[in-house]
Amino acid sequence: MNEPVTSETYAAQVRRLAELTDRVRTQRAEAHAWHEQQCAAAERAVAEAAEQLREAEREAADARELVERVDAEAAHLWQQLRARLGAGARRLGDPPGPARDASGDPLLLLHGVRGLLDRTRQPGELPASANPLLALCGVVGAALMFALGLGARVLGARNGGDLAVGLPVLALVVTLLGPLVGLALAKRLADRRHAVLSPRPVTVVLVAGLVTTGVLLVLAR
């Protein structure tokens, strides 16, 4: 038979049970608190990660927009450079790609390139030292068109008939175009020197062409 339990032993067991119950309650509360802390930390981490993702997406969108803007501006500046160089621009080819070791704000760099293009190789007027060449353009243009007109007159005289009437008229028109041909030659000269034909060079070419045409017409009579 089981021995009877004394009241002291029973009371001790009750106290132990109460202590264990309190300990379990405390540990359960600590576990719940730890779980809640972990959940809160995880939620904060998820929220921070979501914010970082949104920030990265915004930065990526801004970077794409900047790349497109830089590419468009670079292509525009490259076209301006090709226009400034004229015929020599064929050696340039396509715009260069981005440099691997490039640093700094690309917009500031493009602004510097734009300023450099504005300051350099601006089209100017041909200097007075080019007047002999301009006059020569007028003389050559007039001489070439006079030679063509002379050939037309000779052809009309040889064939007779309607050609003998029409070709001399055509020859006169062609001869009078000599100064304009001289302007075309002067324009090529100006393009080579990256200059513009201002009123002074145009006047030099036209006067030289008209004088040459007049002299040749007088000598041909």
C-alpha positions in Angstrom: 0.0 0.0 0.0 1.1 3.6 -0.7 2.3 5.5 2.2 0.3 8.6 3.1 1.6 11.9 2.0 2.1 14.5 4.7 0.7 17.9 4.5 4.2 19.4 4.4 5.1 17.3 1.4 1.8 18.2 -0.3 2.3 21.9 0.3 5.9 21.6 -1.0 4.6 19.9 -4.2 1.9 22.6 -4.6 4.6 25.3 -4.3 6.8 23.6 -6.8 3.9 23.2 -9.2 3.1 26.9 -8.8 6.8 27.8 -9.4 6.9 25.6 -12.5 3.6 27.2 -13.7 5.0 30.7 -13.2 8.3 29.7 -14.9 6.4 28.2 -17.8 4.2 31.3 -18.0 7.3 33.5 -17.9 9.0 31.5 -20.6 5.9 31.5 -22.7 5.6 35.2 -22.4 9.3 35.6 -23.3 8.8 33.3 -26.2 5.8 35.4 -27.4 7.7 38.6 -26.9 10.7 37.2 -28.8 8.4 36.0 -31.6 6.8 39.4 -31.8 10.2 41.1 -31.9 11.3 38.7 -34.6 8.2 39.3 -36.6 8.5 43.1 -36.2 12.1 43.0 -37.2 11.3 40.8 -40.2 8.5 43.3 -41.2 10.9 46.2 -40.9 13.5 44.3 -42.9 10.9 43.6 -45.6 9.7 47.2 -45.6 13.3 48.5 -45.8 14.0 46.0 -48.6 10.9 47.2 -50.5 11.9 50.8 -50.1 15.4 50.0 -51.3 13.9 48.2 -54.3 11.8 51.2 -55.1 14.8 53.5 -54.7 16.8 51.2 -57.0 14.1 51.2 -59.6 13.9 55.0 -59.4 17.7 55.3 -59.8 17.6 52.8 -62.7 14.9 54.8 -64.4 16.9 58.0 -63.8 20.0 56.3 -65.1 18.2 55.1 -68.3 16.8 58.6 -68.9 20.3 60.1 -68.4 21.9 57.6 -70.8 19.2 58.4 -73.4 19.7 62.1 -72.9 23.5 61.9 -73.0 23.4 59.7 -76.2 21.0 62.1 -77.9 23.1 65.1 -76.9 26.4 63.3 -78.0 24.9 62.4 -81.3 23.7 66.0 -81.8 27.2 67.4 -81.0 28.8 64.8 -83.3 26.6 66.0 -86.1 27.6 69.6 -85.4 31.2 68.6 -85.5 30.7 66.9 -88.8 28.9 69.9 -90.2 31.8 72.2 -89.0 34.4 70.0 -90.7 32.5 69.8 -94.0 34.0 67.3 -96.5 36.7 66.1 -94.0 34.0 64.8 -91.7 33.8 61.5 -93.6 36.8 60.3 -91.8 35.1 60.6 -88.4 32.6 57.8 -88.9 30.0 57.1 -86.2 30.0 58.8 -82.7 32.4 57.1 -80.3 31.0 54.9 -77.5 31.3 55.7 -73.8 34.7 55.4 -72.3 35.2 52.7 -69.6 37.3 54.9 -67.3 35.2 58.0 -67.8 34.3 59.9 -64.6 32.4 63.0 -63.7 29.0 64.3 -64.6 28.4 63.5 -68.3 26.1 66.6 -68.6 28.9 68.8 -67.5 31.3 67.2 -69.9 28.8 67.6 -72.8 28.4 71.2 -71.7 32.1 71.7 -72.0 32.1 70.1 -75.5 29.3 72.3 -76.6 31.2 75.4 -75.4 34.3 74.2 -77.1 32.4 73.8 -80.4 31.0 77.2 -80.0 34.4 78.8 -79.4 36.4 76.9 -82.1 36.1 76.6 -85.9 33.4 79.3 -86.1 32.7 80.1 -89.7 34.3 83.5 -90.5 34.9 85.7 -93.5 37.6 85.0 -95.9 40.6 87.3 -95.3 41.7 90.0 -97.7 44.7 87.8 -98.6 42.3 85.5 -100.3 41.2 88.1 -102.8 43.6 87.0 -105.6 42.2 83.4 -105.3 38.6 84.8 -105.3 39.4 86.8 -108.4 40.9 83.8 -110.0 37.7 81.9 -109.3 35.8 84.6 -111.1 38.3 84.5 -114.1 38.3 80.7 -114.3 34.5 80.5 -114.2 34.1 83.1 -116.8 36.7 81.5 -119.1 35.2 78.1 -118.7 31.7 79.3 -119.6 33.0 81.4 -122.5 34.8 78.4 -123.9 31.6 76.4 -123.7 29.7 79.3 -125.4 32.4 79.5 -128.1 32.1 75.8 -128.7 28.3 76.2 -129.1 28.7 79.0 -131.6 31.2 77.1 -133.6 28.9 74.1 -133.6 26.0 76.2 -134.8 28.1 77.8 -137.6 29.1 74.3 -138.8 25.6 72.8 -138.9 23.6 75.8 -140.1 19.8 75.8 -140.1 18.0 76.2 -136.8 21.2 75.3 -134.9 22.9 78.3 -136.5 20.2 80.5 -135.0 19.6 78.8 -131.6 23.1 77.9 -130.5 24.5 81.4 -130.6 21.7 82.5 -128.3 22.4 79.6 -126.0 26.1 80.4 -126.2 25.5 83.9 -125.0 23.4 82.7 -122.1 26.1 80.2 -121.1 28.8 82.9 -121.4 26.8 85.2 -119.0 26.7 82.4 -116.4 30.5 82.6 -116.0 30.5 84.8 -112.9 28.0 82.4 -111.2 30.3 79.5 -111.9 33.0 81.5 -110.3 30.9 81.9 -107.2 30.5 78.1 -107.1 34.3 77.7 -107.2 34.6 80.4 -104.5 32.1 78.6 -102.3 34.2 75.4 -102.5 37.2 77.5 -101.5 35.3 79.0 -98.6 34.2 75.6 -97.4 37.7 74.3 -97.4 38.7 77.2 -95.2 35.6 76.9 -93.1 34.5 80.4 -94.0 31.4 82.0 -95.4 31.0 84.1 -98.6 30.3 87.5 -97.3 29.4 90.5 -99.6 33.1 91.4 -100.1 34.3 88.0 -101.5 31.1 87.7 -103.6 31.8 91.2 -105.0 35.4 90.3 -105.8 34.3 87.1 -107.7 31.5 88.8 -109.6 33.6 91.8 -110.6 36.4 89.5 -111.8 34.0 87.3 -113.6 32.1 90.1 -115.3 35.3 91.9 -116.4 36.7 88.7 -117.8 33.5 87.9 -119.6 33.4 91.4 -121.0 37.0 91.3 -122.2 36.5 87.9 -123.8 33.4 89.0 -125.6 35.2 92.1 -126.9 38.1 90.0 -128.1 35.9 87.5 -129.8 34.3 90.1 -132.1 
